[in-house]
Amino acid sequence: MKQLNSAQIRQMFLDFFKSKGHDIEPSASLIPVNDPSLLWINSGVATLKKYFDGSVIPKNPRITNAQKSIRTNDIENVGKTARHLTFFEMLGNFSVGDYFKPEVIPWAWEFLTSDEWLGLDKDKLYVTVYPKDTEAKRIWHEVVGLSEDRIFDVEDNFWDIGVGPCGPDSEIFFDRGQSFNDVAEDDPENYPGGENERYEEIWNIVFSEFNHLPDGRYVDQPHKNIDTGMGLERLVSVIEGTRTNFETDLFMPIIEKTESLSAGKKYNANDKDDVSFKIIADHARTVTFAIGDGALPSNEGRGYVLRRLIRRAVLNGKKLGIEKDFLYQLVPVVGEIMESYYPEVLKNKDFIEKVIRSEEARFRETLDAGVTMLNQTIAAVKADGKTVIPGADAFKLFDTFGFPVEMTAELAEDDGLTVDMDGYKENMQAQRDRARAARGDAQSMGNQDKLLMSIDTASKFTGWTDTDDDAKLMDIIVDDTLVDHVEAGVAQVIFDQTPFYAEMGGQVADHGDIVDDNGAVVAKVTDVQHAPNGQNLHTIDVEGHLETGATYHLQVELTRRQKVSMNHTATHLLDTALRQVLGDHTHQAGSLVEPDYLRFDFTNFGQVTPEQLKQVENIVNTQIWRALPITWKEMPIEDAKKEGAIAMFGDKYGDTVRVVTIGDFNKEFDGGTHPTNTSALGLFKITGESGIGAGTRRIEAVTSKEAFEYLTHQENLLNQVAAAVKSEQLDAVPAKVASLQSDLKAAHKEVEALQAKLAAQQASGLFDSAEPAGKYSLIKAQLKVAGMNELRQLADQWKAKNASDVLVLATEANDKANLLVAVSDSAIKQGVKAGNIIKAIAPKVQGGGGGRPDMAQAGGKNPAGIPDALAEAVKVLAEL
């Protein structure tokens, strides 16, 4: 077998299919673009949906790629099996209605076995086919020459997501030998496709030839497609002869670095440590690439996945004796391994390290919170006289704080408790079922629209320079049927040329009129979208007679176009201004350009401060007032990149791109409309900034007339405030408000003093009423004070008086219970701890808490339980 590393194998695959007439698609961002059905890009085909569902016709129907992917549905198996990963690369070749089984099967065999390519041992390769797919079986046997005893029928070899494109598939396996196996040679599972470690699946070819309809019927696809996938990590493992994916050159440098950071731990020393090494190596790759593509840790969506992965890695580092932040130190190692195909990782290294290190530090605080919650759970279980922590509580600790159930069980054992493992597993399975159900709703490809795909009428967009034009009506579609005329209702039409802009890149479509030879408006254009073959497809409300072959005058609604164009230019200015203020890590994550406002989404780690927003606003307005010329031209994509043009993050472009240049300030790939000078915008004003999810922020803004109206509205509000605070001048409002705040602060202090006085009155005689509780003296009371601050003040007085061994106070505030326990120094020396007492009594008020040995406090949502909590304190002390 050839000696090849992972970078060589990846490039060889792409080169092979390029030699077969395929275009190489670069690896897309892990964050799906315009696809809400996916949390992450999870396969090579996921980035090519638009081609397979017919919404876009590819320039070349033959496509190949090496696509970075993330799947986290089996995260708990990572490190425990030879093949489970959260981050992986999928090598794929795809045919969109071009070649099919007769071509793709021999190609697969050629790539795998030819001396020019991988040169694998033919005698170690086996395939599986769908039993009814006799054609695939025939090609494998008669064309490729594979003997029938190495072709297996497998009923599961049919790729079907429920509704949509589907078809049989054929899987290719490599026999690694019985020495790699985990089952006996005579075991029923010891065959290609069985549950064993001997036969490694390295390639899956899906023959997408049917469409599964909602009524259950399977019909032929308009175009038969090929969708293949070969996991790079598995292929590298086969070629490098390693027992698992983790011993390959894709992982070992990360594991070796982790060894150097650990407390003398070594890989392959014991199974338990090996699992931790593998988890760290896998998760380090995943979070490095995900953050590099713009995802950030958070409590929802893909940000939650990142947070969970980082925490699992940190916890496993702890098992290896790593007590300090370490995961961020693996980022450059990942970057160096992948540099040949993903140089951007090292380029963004500093930012990725910063995000991971911050999250590691945050988790140490979360770890403490998890311990507190576990202590509360243990106290509640013991208070109820039970010995088993419910599975739901153990799962909550895992799901919320990243506590592995094994750690929960170990800590519970110290208090003589066990964990309901069956209940834990039920909760875990319920979460998986919910995730699986959510995934089941998402289709990886939509149904193809035969009619729109078949219309290849030539149509030219003239709207870059014109807002009205004469055009010949070429096609009319009504109710998914081509017709030659229409007189009422809604229709879709295509002209030989049009000034109407089709919605794209966040810019909304043009509206306007279609006028006949007599000057009468015969239709209103309400929407324009791109048809699969690239034409501008107009949706119209018909008011008169239209027929194919006739010429009409197309008039774009000019005011709407101008306002949209100004707001589009503002997004370009805003994009560059944000990079200047926040840093180059900031990427556009989406935009919406309407006539009356603009919305701009961007990635950023943390909030944008008011000062930063002011900087951004000033930069944009400065460019408007500089009256910069706006120009555009088409050029080869490589030339555009050399000129420094900014590409929309995650978007794909053709060989020729349109580049919009705004003076010396901004140059971007763009397909939208713009005025000819920034001065047309007049004024730019940010109206809002907020977080909208996993590391993504949103700015809303206005320009021109809407900006003036917004500022006028703000001025009116300020005038109302001036009137309310009795200020005759707007300039004096801040000082007037500050004066009122000072008066309010003084009033608050007066109230606090009165509350303290009331607490002191209630304390009168309190410290003279100690009662025995076992061998200790106890003062307990429920008081009517404002809250915990007052209880702490009383505890300070008690300590000064040395009035008893233990003090337990309670109050009701805002419909909640507050409990405080204080213990004298002498009682502490005898083993009494305030934290233990508070844990025992807090469940009586349906709460929890903790603290130091000398003082602890708790809150609860059941104030009616305060008398029971005080009584429980007597019982706890008596037992001591």
Disulfide bonds with the S-S distance in Angstrom:
none
